[in-house]
């Protein structure tokens, strides 16, 4: 709640609205990501229960490849539909169109990264490493708070800065999961 207040104050009503409309798609894919991670976790848990590490590797690899293909399809769809909506359906001031397109690109990157993250999240949960899951979730929240705190400092277009910083924050979270999974599993 606190970060939303700071972000609204810094971006202003119009830019905050633009990001929320464009970024709302990322929230929708957050739900999809949770579902995908749960499905992946189920298959990984089953393979772990059999005690077959090769089957775990094969299951993870298959899940990652499926998520990679899905993320590619979602990325193309998001960009195609998003560009169409921004250019012809949404009422956005003409001087903010450039920032809206930039936000769309950043939100697409976040959605693609989030979808490819599902197998790693599933792997952490399948191994019942809930403390790592919690620590990385706390890191995610802290990074988003840092983004909100950095907005007043940035002198550039704040909507573009916010979208870019959100990509960086999400990338750090994803790298954290991947490093942990590579070292532990």
TIVO-2410 file (N, C-alpha, C; in nm, 3 decimals):
# residues 185
REC num residu      c1      c2      c3 atome chaine
REC   1      X   0.082  -0.119   0.000     N      A
REC   1      X   0.000   0.000   0.000    CA      A
REC   1      X   0.086   0.126   0.000     C      A
REC   2      X   0.196   0.120   0.072     N      A
REC   2      X   0.282   0.237   0.080    CA      A
REC   2      X   0.347   0.267  -0.055     C      A
REC   3      X   0.396   0.163  -0.123     N      A
REC   3      X   0.462   0.186  -0.252    CA      A
REC   3      X   0.362   0.237  -0.354     C      A
REC   4      X   0.240   0.188  -0.351     N      A
REC   4      X   0.138   0.237  -0.446    CA      A
REC   4      X   0.114   0.387  -0.428     C      A
REC   5      X   0.112   0.429  -0.303     N      A
REC   5      X   0.091   0.572  -0.275    CA      A
REC   5      X   0.205   0.657  -0.330     C      A
REC   6      X   0.328   0.611  -0.308     N      A
REC   6      X   0.445   0.685  -0.358    CA      A
REC   6      X   0.444   0.688  -0.511     C      A
REC   7      X   0.416   0.573  -0.572     N      A
REC   7      X   0.417   0.565  -0.718    CA      A
REC   7      X   0.309   0.654  -0.779     C      A
REC   8      X   0.190   0.653  -0.721     N      A
REC   8      X   0.082   0.740  -0.770    CA      A
REC   8      X   0.122   0.886  -0.756     C      A
REC   9      X   0.181   0.920  -0.645     N      A
REC   9      X   0.223   1.058  -0.622    CA      A
REC   9      X   0.331   1.100  -0.721     C      A
REC  10      X   0.425   1.012  -0.751     N      A
REC  10      X   0.535   1.047  -0.840    CA      A
REC  10      X   0.497   1.045  -0.988     C      A
REC  11      X   0.416   0.947  -1.027     N      A
REC  11      X   0.380   0.937  -1.168    CA      A
REC  11      X   0.268   1.033  -1.206     C      A
REC  12      X   0.180   1.060  -1.116     N      A
REC  12      X   0.063   1.140  -1.148    CA      A
REC  12      X  -0.049   1.047  -1.196     C      A
REC  13      X  -0.167   1.102  -1.203     N      A
REC  13      X  -0.285   1.020  -1.234    CA      A
REC  13      X  -0.278   0.960  -1.374     C      A
REC  14      X  -0.241   1.039  -1.472     N      A
REC  14      X  -0.242   0.990  -1.611    CA      A
REC  14      X  -0.137   0.882  -1.632     C      A
REC  15      X  -0.012   0.908  -1.592     N      A
REC  15      X   0.094   0.808  -1.611    CA      A
REC  15      X   0.069   0.683  -1.527     C      A
REC  16      X   0.017   0.701  -1.406     N      A
REC  16      X  -0.014   0.585  -1.322    CA      A
REC  16      X  -0.123   0.501  -1.390     C      A
REC  17      X  -0.222   0.567  -1.445     N      A
REC  17      X  -0.329   0.497  -1.516    CA      A
REC  17      X  -0.278   0.423  -1.638     C      A
REC  18      X  -0.190   0.488  -1.712     N      A
REC  18      X  -0.132   0.423  -1.831    CA      A
REC  18      X  -0.057   0.297  -1.790     C      A
REC  19      X   0.026   0.308  -1.687     N      A
REC  19      X   0.103   0.190  -1.646    CA      A
REC  19      X   0.011   0.080  -1.593     C      A
REC  20      X  -0.090   0.117  -1.519     N      A
REC  20      X  -0.181   0.016  -1.463    CA      A
REC  20      X  -0.260  -0.054  -1.572     C      A
REC  21      X  -0.300   0.018  -1.676     N      A
REC  21      X  -0.373  -0.047  -1.787    CA      A
REC  21      X  -0.278  -0.141  -1.862     C      A
REC  22      X  -0.161  -0.091  -1.896     N      A
REC  22      X  -0.065  -0.173  -1.969    CA      A
REC  22      X  -0.010  -0.283  -1.879     C      A
REC  23      X   0.023  -0.249  -1.755     N      A
REC  23      X   0.079  -0.346  -1.662    CA      A
REC  23      X  -0.023  -0.443  -1.606     C      A
REC  24      X  -0.150  -0.415  -1.624     N      A
REC  24      X  -0.254  -0.507  -1.579    CA      A
REC  24      X  -0.242  -0.642  -1.645     C      A
REC  25      X  -0.189  -0.643  -1.766     N      A
REC  25      X  -0.169  -0.768  -1.837    CA      A
REC  25      X  -0.065  -0.853  -1.764     C      A
REC  26      X   0.037  -0.789  -1.707     N      A
REC  26      X   0.139  -0.861  -1.632    CA      A
REC  26      X   0.075  -0.925  -1.509     C      A
REC  27      X  -0.017  -0.852  -1.445     N      A
REC  27      X  -0.086  -0.909  -1.329    CA      A
REC  27      X  -0.166  -1.032  -1.369     C      A
REC  28      X  -0.228  -1.026  -1.486     N      A
REC  28      X  -0.303  -1.141  -1.534    CA      A
REC  28      X  -0.209  -1.260  -1.555     C      A
REC  29      X  -0.092  -1.235  -1.607     N      A
REC  29      X   0.003  -1.343  -1.629    CA      A
REC  29      X   0.066  -1.389  -1.498     C      A
REC  30      X   0.059  -1.306  -1.394     N      A
REC  30      X   0.102  -1.350  -1.261    CA      A
REC  30      X   0.014  -1.463  -1.212     C      A
REC  31      X  -0.116  -1.453  -1.239     N      A
REC  31      X  -0.208  -1.561  -1.205    CA      A
REC  31      X  -0.175  -1.685  -1.286     C      A
REC  32      X  -0.152  -1.666  -1.414     N      A
REC  32      X  -0.115  -1.777  -1.502    CA      A
REC  32      X   0.015  -1.841  -1.454     C      A
REC  33      X   0.109  -1.758  -1.412     N      A
REC  33      X   0.238  -1.809  -1.364    CA      A
REC  33      X   0.221  -1.895  -1.240     C      A
REC  34      X   0.135  -1.854  -1.149     N      A
REC  34      X   0.110  -1.934  -1.030    CA      A
REC  34      X   0.052  -2.070  -1.066     C      A
REC  35      X  -0.038  -2.071  -1.161     N      A
REC  35      X  -0.098  -2.197  -1.206    CA      A
REC  35      X   0.006  -2.285  -1.274     C      A
REC  36      X   0.088  -2.226  -1.359     N      A
REC  36      X   0.192  -2.302  -1.427    CA      A
REC  36      X   0.295  -2.358  -1.328     C      A
REC  37      X   0.332  -2.276  -1.230     N      A
REC  37      X   0.430  -2.321  -1.131    CA      A
REC  37      X   0.372  -2.437  -1.049     C      A
REC  38      X   0.243  -2.429  -1.016     N      A
REC  38      X   0.180  -2.538  -0.940    CA      A
REC  38      X   0.178  -2.667  -1.021     C      A
REC  39      X   0.143  -2.657  -1.147     N      A
REC  39      X   0.142  -2.775  -1.234    CA      A
REC  39      X   0.280  -2.835  -1.249     C      A
REC  40      X   0.378  -2.750  -1.270     N      A
REC  40      X   0.515  -2.796  -1.284    CA      A
REC  40      X   0.563  -2.860  -1.154     C      A
REC  41      X   0.530  -2.796  -1.043     N      A
REC  41      X   0.570  -2.847  -0.911    CA      A
REC  41      X   0.512  -2.985  -0.887     C      A
REC  42      X   0.391  -3.009  -0.933     N      A
REC  42      X   0.329  -3.141  -0.914    CA      A
REC  42      X   0.410  -3.250  -0.984     C      A
REC  43      X   0.447  -3.225  -1.109     N      A
REC  43      X   0.523  -3.325  -1.184    CA      A
REC  43      X   0.664  -3.342  -1.127     C      A
REC  44      X   0.723  -3.232  -1.083     N      A
REC  44      X   0.856  -3.241  -1.022    CA      A
REC  44      X   0.851  -3.317  -0.890     C      A
REC  45      X   0.748  -3.293  -0.811     N      A
REC  45      X   0.733  -3.363  -0.684    CA      A
REC  45      X   0.715  -3.513  -0.706     C      A
REC  46      X   0.638  -3.548  -0.807     N      A
REC  46      X   0.617  -3.689  -0.840    CA      A
REC  46      X   0.751  -3.755  -0.878     C      A
REC  47      X   0.828  -3.686  -0.961     N      A
REC  47      X   0.958  -3.739  -1.003    CA      A
REC  47      X   1.053  -3.749  -0.883     C      A
REC  48      X   1.050  -3.650  -0.794     N      A
REC  48      X   1.134  -3.655  -0.673    CA      A
REC  48      X   1.093  -3.771  -0.584     C      A
REC  49      X   0.963  -3.796  -0.574     N      A
REC  49      X   0.913  -3.906  -0.492    CA      A
REC  49      X   0.960  -4.042  -0.542     C      A
REC  50      X   0.983  -4.053  -0.671     N      A
REC  50      X   1.033  -4.178  -0.727    CA      A
REC  50      X   1.183  -4.194  -0.702     C      A
REC  51      X   1.249  -4.085  -0.661     N      A
REC  51      X   1.391  -4.092  -0.632    CA      A
REC  51      X   1.479  -4.098  -0.757     C      A
REC  52      X   1.423  -4.062  -0.871     N      A
REC  52      X   1.494  -4.070  -0.997    CA      A
REC  52      X   1.540  -3.930  -1.039     C      A
REC  53      X   1.666  -3.899  -1.015     N      A
REC  53      X   1.718  -3.764  -1.046    CA      A
REC  53      X   1.716  -3.735  -1.196     C      A
REC  54      X   1.736  -3.838  -1.278     N      A
REC  54      X   1.730  -3.817  -1.423    CA      A
REC  54      X   1.589  -3.778  -1.466     C      A
REC  55      X   1.489  -3.838  -1.403     N      A
REC  55      X   1.350  -3.804  -1.435    CA      A
REC  55      X   1.318  -3.661  -1.390     C      A
REC  56      X   1.375  -3.621  -1.277     N      A
REC  56      X   1.356  -3.483  -1.230    CA      A
REC  56      X   1.416  -3.386  -1.332     C      A
REC  57      X   1.536  -3.416  -1.378     N      A
REC  57      X   1.602  -3.330  -1.477    CA      A
REC  57      X   1.522  -3.323  -1.607     C      A
REC  58      X   1.474  -3.440  -1.653     N      A
REC  58      X   1.395  -3.445  -1.776    CA      A
REC  58      X   1.264  -3.369  -1.759     C      A
REC  59      X   1.199  -3.385  -1.646     N      A
REC  59      X   1.074  -3.314  -1.620    CA      A
REC  59      X   1.097  -3.164  -1.617     C      A
REC  60      X   1.203  -3.122  -1.547     N      A
REC  60      X   1.234  -2.979  -1.541    CA      A
REC  60      X   1.266  -2.924  -1.680     C      A
REC  61      X   1.347  -2.995  -1.754     N      A
REC  61      X   1.386  -2.951  -1.888    CA      A
REC  61      X   1.265  -2.939  -1.980     C      A
REC  62      X   1.178  -3.038  -1.974     N      A
REC  62      X   1.057  -3.034  -2.056    CA      A
REC  62      X   0.968  -2.916  -2.017     C      A
REC  63      X   0.949  -2.898  -1.886     N      A
REC  63      X   0.867  -2.787  -1.838    CA      A
REC  63      X   0.927  -2.653  -1.880     C      A
REC  64      X   1.059  -2.640  -1.868     N      A
REC  64      X   1.122  -2.514  -1.906    CA      A
REC  64      X   1.104  -2.487  -2.055     C      A
REC  65      X   1.121  -2.588  -2.138     N      A
REC  65      X   1.104  -2.569  -2.283    CA      A
REC  65      X   0.961  -2.531  -2.318     C      A
REC  66      X   0.864  -2.594  -2.252     N      A
REC  66      X   0.723  -2.558  -2.275    CA      A
REC  66      X   0.697  -2.414  -2.234     C      A
REC  67      X   0.750  -2.375  -2.118     N      A
REC  67      X   0.731  -2.237  -2.071    CA      A
REC  67      X   0.802  -2.137  -2.162     C      A
REC  68      X   0.915  -2.175  -2.216     N      A
REC  68      X   0.988  -2.088  -2.308    CA      A
REC  68      X   0.907  -2.063  -2.435     C      A
REC  69      X   0.850  -2.168  -2.490     N      A
REC  69      X   0.766  -2.155  -2.609    CA      A
REC  69      X   0.642  -2.072  -2.576     C      A
REC  70      X   0.580  -2.100  -2.462     N      A
REC  70      X   0.462  -2.024  -2.420    CA      A
REC  70      X   0.495  -1.877  -2.402     C      A
REC  71      X   0.610  -1.848  -2.344     N      A
REC  71      X   0.648  -1.708  -2.323    CA      A
REC  71      X   0.671  -1.636  -2.455     C      A
REC  72      X   0.726  -1.706  -2.552     N      A
REC  72      X   0.746  -1.647  -2.685    CA      A
REC  72      X   0.611  -1.613  -2.749     C      A
REC  73      X   0.516  -1.704  -2.740     N      A
REC  73      X   0.382  -1.680  -2.796    CA      A
REC  73      X   0.312  -1.565  -2.723     C      A
REC  74      X   0.320  -1.566  -2.590     N      A
REC  74      X   0.257  -1.460  -2.511    CA      A
REC  74      X   0.321  -1.325  -2.542     C      A
REC  75      X   0.454  -1.322  -2.555     N      A
REC  75      X   0.523  -1.197  -2.587    CA      A
REC  75      X   0.477  -1.139  -2.720     C      A
REC  76      X   0.466  -1.223  -2.821     N      A
REC  76      X   0.420  -1.175  -2.952    CA      A
REC  76      X   0.275  -1.126  -2.944     C      A
REC  77      X   0.191  -1.202  -2.874     N      A
REC  77      X   0.051  -1.161  -2.860    CA      A
REC  77      X   0.038  -1.030  -2.782     C      A
REC  78      X   0.113  -1.019  -2.673     N      A
REC  78      X   0.107  -0.896  -2.593    CA      A
REC  78      X   0.149  -0.774  -2.673     C      A
REC  79      X   0.258  -0.787  -2.747     N      A
REC  79      X   0.304  -0.673  -2.826    CA      A
REC  79      X   0.205  -0.640  -2.937     C      A
REC  80      X   0.155  -0.742  -3.006     N      A
REC  80      X   0.062  -0.718  -3.116    CA      A
REC  80      X  -0.067  -0.655  -3.069     C      A
REC  81      X  -0.128  -0.718  -2.970     N      A
REC  81      X  -0.257  -0.668  -2.920    CA      A
REC  81      X  -0.237  -0.535  -2.847     C      A
REC  82      X  -0.127  -0.525  -2.770     N      A
REC  82      X  -0.100  -0.401  -2.697    CA      A
REC  82      X  -0.080  -0.281  -2.788     C      A
REC  83      X  -0.004  -0.300  -2.894     N      A
REC  83      X   0.017  -0.189  -2.989    CA      A
REC  83      X  -0.114  -0.148  -3.052     C      A
REC  84      X  -0.195  -0.246  -3.090     N      A
REC  84      X  -0.327  -0.217  -3.147    CA      A
REC  84      X  -0.414  -0.139  -3.048     C      A
REC  85      X  -0.419  -0.186  -2.924     N      A
REC  85      X  -0.503  -0.120  -2.824    CA      A
REC  85      X  -0.455   0.022  -2.793     C      A
REC  86      X  -0.326   0.039  -2.778     N      A
REC  86      X  -0.272   0.172  -2.748    CA      A
REC  86      X  -0.296   0.268  -2.863     C      A
REC  87      X  -0.277   0.220  -2.985     N      A
REC  87      X  -0.289   0.311  -3.100    CA      A
REC  87      X  -0.433   0.340  -3.139     C      A
REC  88      X  -0.526   0.249  -3.112     N      A
REC  88      X  -0.661   0.275  -3.165    CA      A
REC  88      X  -0.774   0.267  -3.064     C      A
REC  89      X  -0.758   0.203  -2.952     N      A
REC  89      X  -0.871   0.186  -2.859    CA      A
REC  89      X  -0.859   0.265  -2.730     C      A
REC  90      X  -0.740   0.274  -2.675     N      A
REC  90      X  -0.723   0.344  -2.547    CA      A
REC  90      X  -0.714   0.494  -2.569     C      A
REC  91      X  -0.766   0.568  -2.474     N      A
REC  91      X  -0.759   0.714  -2.481    CA      A
REC  91      X  -0.637   0.756  -2.399     C      A
REC  92      X  -0.529   0.784  -2.471     N      A
REC  92      X  -0.403   0.824  -2.409    CA      A
REC  92      X  -0.361   0.955  -2.473     C      A
REC  93      X  -0.321   1.052  -2.391     N      A
REC  93      X  -0.274   1.178  -2.450    CA      A
REC  93      X  -0.160   1.153  -2.549     C      A
REC  94      X  -0.162   1.225  -2.660     N      A
REC  94      X  -0.063   1.201  -2.765    CA      A
REC  94      X   0.081   1.222  -2.717     C      A
REC  95      X   0.100   1.311  -2.623     N      A
REC  95      X   0.236   1.333  -2.574    CA      A
REC  95      X   0.284   1.220  -2.483     C      A
REC  96      X   0.195   1.128  -2.444     N      A
REC  96      X   0.232   1.015  -2.359    CA      A
REC  96      X   0.232   0.881  -2.434     C      A
REC  97      X   0.206   0.884  -2.564     N      A
REC  97      X   0.203   0.761  -2.642    CA      A
REC  97      X   0.339   0.690  -2.642     C      A
REC  98      X   0.445   0.767  -2.654     N      A
REC  98      X   0.579   0.709  -2.655    CA      A
REC  98      X   0.606   0.635  -2.523     C      A
REC  99      X   0.569   0.697  -2.413     N      A
REC  99      X   0.587   0.633  -2.282    CA      A
REC  99      X   0.497   0.511  -2.268     C      A
REC 100      X   0.378   0.515  -2.325     N      A
REC 100      X   0.287   0.400  -2.319    CA      A
REC 100      X   0.345   0.282  -2.397     C      A
REC 101      X   0.401   0.308  -2.514     N      A
REC 101      X   0.463   0.200  -2.592    CA      A
REC 101      X   0.585   0.143  -2.520     C      A
REC 102      X   0.664   0.232  -2.460     N      A
REC 102      X   0.780   0.186  -2.384    CA      A
REC 102      X   0.736   0.100  -2.266     C      A
REC 103      X   0.631   0.143  -2.195     N      A
REC 103      X   0.578   0.065  -2.084    CA      A
REC 103      X   0.527  -0.070  -2.131     C      A
REC 104      X   0.464  -0.072  -2.247     N      A
REC 104      X   0.416  -0.199  -2.303    CA      A
REC 104      X   0.533  -0.294  -2.328     C      A
REC 105      X   0.640  -0.243  -2.384     N      A
REC 105      X   0.758  -0.327  -2.409    CA      A
REC 105      X   0.816  -0.379  -2.278     C      A
REC 106      X   0.826  -0.293  -2.177     N      A
REC 106      X   0.880  -0.336  -2.048    CA      A
REC 106      X   0.788  -0.438  -1.982     C      A
REC 107      X   0.658  -0.416  -1.989     N      A
REC 107      X   0.563  -0.511  -1.930    CA      A
REC 107      X   0.567  -0.645  -2.004     C      A
REC 108      X   0.591  -0.641  -2.133     N      A
REC 108      X   0.603  -0.765  -2.210    CA      A
REC 108      X   0.727  -0.841  -2.166     C      A
REC 109      X   0.837  -0.771  -2.146     N      A
REC 109      X   0.960  -0.836  -2.098    CA      A
REC 109      X   0.934  -0.899  -1.961     C      A
REC 110      X   0.866  -0.827  -1.873     N      A
REC 110      X   0.835  -0.881  -1.740    CA      A
REC 110      X   0.749  -1.006  -1.751     C      A
REC 111      X   0.647  -1.002  -1.836     N      A
REC 111      X   0.558  -1.119  -1.853    CA      A
REC 111      X   0.635  -1.239  -1.907     C      A
REC 112      X   0.720  -1.216  -2.006     N      A
REC 112      X   0.799  -1.326  -2.064    CA      A
REC 112      X   0.893  -1.385  -1.959     C      A
REC 113      X   0.961  -1.299  -1.885     N      A
REC 113      X   1.051  -1.347  -1.781    CA      A
REC 113      X   0.976  -1.423  -1.672     C      A
REC 114      X   0.859  -1.374  -1.636     N      A
REC 114      X   0.779  -1.437  -1.532    CA      A
REC 114      X   0.732  -1.576  -1.575     C      A
REC 115      X   0.694  -1.591  -1.700     N      A
REC 115      X   0.649  -1.722  -1.748    CA      A
REC 115      X   0.764  -1.822  -1.749     C      A
REC 116      X   0.883  -1.777  -1.791     N      A
REC 116      X   0.997  -1.869  -1.792    CA      A
REC 116      X   1.046  -1.900  -1.650     C      A
REC 117      X   1.000  -1.822  -1.554     N      A
REC 117      X   1.039  -1.843  -1.415    CA      A
REC 117      X   0.962  -1.957  -1.349     C      A
REC 118      X   0.845  -1.992  -1.400     N      A
REC 118      X   0.757  -2.091  -1.336    CA      A
REC 118      X   0.826  -2.224  -1.305     C      A
REC 119      X   0.905  -2.283  -1.394     N      A
REC 119      X   0.971  -2.410  -1.359    CA      A
REC 119      X   1.066  -2.397  -1.240     C      A
REC 120      X   1.134  -2.284  -1.229     N      A
REC 120      X   1.227  -2.264  -1.117    CA      A
REC 120      X   1.150  -2.251  -0.985     C      A
REC 121      X   1.041  -2.177  -0.988     N      A
REC 121      X   0.958  -2.166  -0.869    CA      A
REC 121      X   0.902  -2.303  -0.831     C      A
REC 122      X   0.857  -2.378  -0.931     N      A
REC 122      X   0.807  -2.512  -0.906    CA      A
REC 122      X   0.913  -2.603  -0.847     C      A
REC 123      X   1.036  -2.589  -0.892     N      A
REC 123      X   1.147  -2.670  -0.841    CA      A
REC 123      X   1.176  -2.638  -0.695     C      A
REC 124      X   1.173  -2.511  -0.660     N      A
REC 124      X   1.196  -2.471  -0.520    CA      A
REC 124      X   1.085  -2.526  -0.430     C      A
REC 125      X   0.961  -2.514  -0.474     N      A
REC 125      X   0.848  -2.562  -0.394    CA      A
REC 125      X   0.848  -2.714  -0.387     C      A
REC 126      X   0.881  -2.781  -0.498     N      A
REC 126      X   0.884  -2.928  -0.499    CA      A
REC 126      X   0.988  -2.982  -0.400     C      A
REC 127      X   1.097  -2.911  -0.385     N      A
REC 127      X   1.199  -2.951  -0.288    CA      A
REC 127      X   1.167  -2.900  -0.146     C      A
REC 128      X   1.052  -2.837  -0.133     N      A
REC 128      X   1.003  -2.785  -0.004    CA      A
REC 128      X   1.100  -2.687   0.060     C      A
REC 129      X   1.156  -2.602  -0.020     N      A
REC 129      X   1.247  -2.498   0.030    CA      A
REC 129      X   1.167  -2.368   0.046     C      A
REC 130      X   1.071  -2.371   0.135     N      A
REC 130      X   0.981  -2.258   0.150    CA      A
REC 130      X   1.052  -2.136   0.208     C      A
REC 131      X   1.159  -2.156   0.281     N      A
REC 131      X   1.232  -2.041   0.334    CA      A
REC 131      X   1.294  -1.960   0.220     C      A
REC 132      X   1.348  -2.027   0.120     N      A
REC 132      X   1.404  -1.957   0.004    CA      A
REC 132      X   1.294  -1.885  -0.072     C      A
REC 133      X   1.181  -1.954  -0.088     N      A
REC 133      X   1.066  -1.894  -0.154    CA      A
REC 133      X   1.025  -1.765  -0.081     C      A
REC 134      X   1.022  -1.771   0.052     N      A
REC 134      X   0.985  -1.654   0.132    CA      A
REC 134      X   1.090  -1.544   0.121     C      A
REC 135      X   1.219  -1.582   0.128     N      A
REC 135      X   1.325  -1.481   0.119    CA      A
REC 135      X   1.322  -1.408  -0.016     C      A
REC 136      X   1.300  -1.483  -0.122     N      A
REC 136      X   1.298  -1.419  -0.254    CA      A
REC 136      X   1.172  -1.335  -0.270     C      A
REC 137      X   1.062  -1.376  -0.209     N      A
REC 137      X   0.941  -1.292  -0.212    CA      A
REC 137      X   0.964  -1.162  -0.136     C      A
REC 138      X   1.035  -1.170  -0.024     N      A
REC 138      X   1.069  -1.048   0.052    CA      A
REC 138      X   1.161  -0.960  -0.032     C      A
REC 139      X   1.259  -1.021  -0.099     N      A
REC 139      X   1.348  -0.946  -0.188    CA      A
REC 139      X   1.267  -0.873  -0.296     C      A
REC 140      X   1.170  -0.941  -0.352     N      A
REC 140      X   1.085  -0.881  -0.455    CA      A
REC 140      X   1.013  -0.758  -0.400     C      A
REC 141      X   0.958  -0.769  -0.281     N      A
REC 141      X   0.888  -0.656  -0.220    CA      A
REC 141      X   0.982  -0.541  -0.189     C      A
REC 142      X   1.099  -0.572  -0.139     N      A
REC 142      X   1.199  -0.468  -0.108    CA      A
REC 142      X   1.244  -0.398  -0.235     C      A
REC 143      X   1.265  -0.474  -0.342     N      A
REC 143      X   1.306  -0.413  -0.469    CA      A
REC 143      X   1.198  -0.319  -0.522     C      A
REC 144      X   1.073  -0.359  -0.509     N      A
REC 144      X   0.963  -0.272  -0.554    CA      A
REC 144      X   0.955  -0.145  -0.470     C      A
REC 145      X   0.984  -0.157  -0.341     N      A
REC 145      X   0.990  -0.038  -0.255    CA      A
REC 145      X   1.106   0.051  -0.298     C      A
REC 146      X   1.220  -0.008  -0.332     N      A
REC 146      X   1.335   0.069  -0.380    CA      A
REC 146      X   1.302   0.143  -0.509     C      A
REC 147      X   1.228   0.077  -0.597     N      A
REC 147      X   1.185   0.141  -0.721    CA      A
REC 147      X   1.102   0.264  -0.689     C      A
REC 148      X   1.009   0.251  -0.596     N      A
REC 148      X   0.924   0.364  -0.557    CA      A
REC 148      X   1.006   0.477  -0.496     C      A
REC 149      X   1.106   0.441  -0.417     N      A
REC 149      X   1.191   0.543  -0.354    CA      A
REC 149      X   1.281   0.612  -0.456     C      A
REC 150      X   1.323   0.539  -0.560     N      A
REC 150      X   1.412   0.596  -0.662    CA      A
REC 150      X   1.339   0.689  -0.760     C      A
REC 151      X   1.209   0.678  -0.771     N      A
REC 151      X   1.134   0.760  -0.868    CA      A
REC 151      X   1.153   0.910  -0.847     C      A
REC 152      X   1.146   0.962  -0.726     N      A
REC 152      X   1.165   1.107  -0.712    CA      A
REC 152      X   1.305   1.154  -0.749     C      A
REC 153      X   1.402   1.065  -0.740     N      A
REC 153      X   1.541   1.102  -0.770    CA      A
REC 153      X   1.563   1.114  -0.921     C      A
REC 154      X   1.496   1.027  -0.998     N      A
REC 154      X   1.513   1.026  -1.143    CA      A
REC 154      X   1.458   1.152  -1.206     C      A
REC 155      X   1.535   1.211  -1.294     N      A
REC 155      X   1.492   1.333  -1.359    CA      A
REC 155      X   1.428   1.310  -1.494     C      A
REC 156      X   1.434   1.188  -1.542     N      A
REC 156      X   1.382   1.155  -1.675    CA      A
REC 156      X   1.230   1.139  -1.668     C      A
REC 157      X   1.175   1.092  -1.777     N      A
REC 157      X   1.033   1.059  -1.784    CA      A
REC 157      X   1.005   0.953  -1.678     C      A
REC 158      X   0.926   0.986  -1.579     N      A
REC 158      X   0.908   0.897  -1.464    CA      A
REC 158      X   0.835   0.768  -1.500     C      A
REC 159      X   0.746   0.772  -1.597     N      A
REC 159      X   0.677   0.650  -1.637    CA      A
REC 159      X   0.775   0.553  -1.702     C      A
REC 160      X   0.860   0.605  -1.790     N      A
REC 160      X   0.960   0.520  -1.853    CA      A
REC 160      X   1.059   0.467  -1.749     C      A
REC 161      X   1.100   0.554  -1.658     N      A
REC 161      X   1.193   0.513  -1.552    CA      A
REC 161      X   1.131   0.404  -1.466     C      A
REC 162      X   1.005   0.423  -1.429     N      A
REC 162      X   0.936   0.323  -1.346    CA      A
REC 162      X   0.928   0.189  -1.418     C      A
REC 163      X   0.889   0.190  -1.544     N      A
REC 163      X   0.877   0.065  -1.620    CA      A
REC 163      X   1.013  -0.004  -1.631     C      A
REC 164      X   1.117   0.074  -1.658     N      A
REC 164      X   1.252   0.017  -1.671    CA      A
REC 164      X   1.301  -0.040  -1.539     C      A
REC 165      X   1.279   0.033  -1.430     N      A
REC 165      X   1.322  -0.016  -1.299    CA      A
REC 165      X   1.246  -0.142  -1.257     C      A
REC 166      X   1.120  -0.153  -1.298     N      A
REC 166      X   1.043  -0.274  -1.268    CA      A
REC 166      X   1.101  -0.394  -1.343     C      A
REC 167      X   1.149  -0.372  -1.465     N      A
REC 167      X   1.215  -0.480  -1.540    CA      A
REC 167      X   1.341  -0.524  -1.466     C      A
REC 168      X   1.417  -0.428  -1.419     N      A
REC 168      X   1.540  -0.461  -1.345    CA      A
REC 168      X   1.507  -0.537  -1.217     C      A
REC 169      X   1.406  -0.492  -1.144     N      A
REC 169      X   1.367  -0.560  -1.019    CA      A
REC 169      X   1.324  -0.704  -1.047     C      A
REC 170      X   1.244  -0.723  -1.149     N      A
REC 170      X   1.198  -0.858  -1.182    CA      A
REC 170      X   1.314  -0.946  -1.228     C      A
REC 171      X   1.407  -0.888  -1.301     N      A
REC 171      X   1.524  -0.963  -1.347    CA      A
REC 171      X   1.609  -1.009  -1.229     C      A
REC 172      X   1.625  -0.924  -1.129     N      A
REC 172      X   1.702  -0.961  -1.010    CA      A
REC 172      X   1.636  -1.077  -0.938     C      A
REC 173      X   1.504  -1.073  -0.926     N      A
REC 173      X   1.431  -1.182  -0.860    CA      A
REC 173      X   1.450  -1.312  -0.937     C      A
REC 174      X   1.437  -1.305  -1.068     N      A
REC 174      X   1.450  -1.425  -1.151    CA      A
REC 174      X   1.592  -1.481  -1.144     C      A
REC 175      X   1.691  -1.394  -1.149     N      A
REC 175      X   1.829  -1.439  -1.139    CA      A
REC 175      X   1.853  -1.505  -1.003     C      A
REC 176      X   1.792  -1.452  -0.898     N      A
REC 176      X   1.807  -1.510  -0.764    CA      A
REC 176      X   1.754  -1.653  -0.762     C      A
REC 177      X   1.635  -1.674  -0.818     N      A
REC 177      X   1.580  -1.810  -0.824    CA      A
REC 177      X   1.671  -1.902  -0.904     C      A
REC 178      X   1.717  -1.855  -1.017     N      A
REC 178      X   1.796  -1.941  -1.105    CA      A
REC 178      X   1.931  -1.976  -1.044     C      A
REC 179      X   1.995  -1.880  -0.980     N      A
REC 179      X   2.122  -1.909  -0.914    CA      A
REC 179      X   2.101  -2.010  -0.803     C      A
REC 180      X   1.998  -1.990  -0.723     N      A
REC 180      X   1.972  -2.085  -0.614    CA      A
REC 180      X   1.945  -2.225  -0.668     C      A
REC 181      X   1.864  -2.235  -0.771     N      A
REC 181      X   1.830  -2.366  -0.828    CA      A
REC 181      X   1.952  -2.434  -0.889     C      A
REC 182      X   2.037  -2.357  -0.958     N      A
REC 182      X   2.158  -2.415  -1.018    CA      A
REC 182      X   2.252  -2.468  -0.909     C      A
REC 183      X   2.268  -2.391  -0.800     N      A
REC 183      X   2.360  -2.433  -0.695    CA      A
REC 183      X   2.304  -2.548  -0.611     C      A
REC 184      X   2.174  -2.550  -0.592     N      A
REC 184      X   2.115  -2.647  -0.499    CA      A
REC 184      X   2.066  -2.776  -0.565     C      A
REC 185      X   2.022  -2.766  -0.687     N      A
REC 185      X   1.959  -2.882  -0.750    CA      A
REC 185      X   2.033  -2.926  -0.874     C      A
***
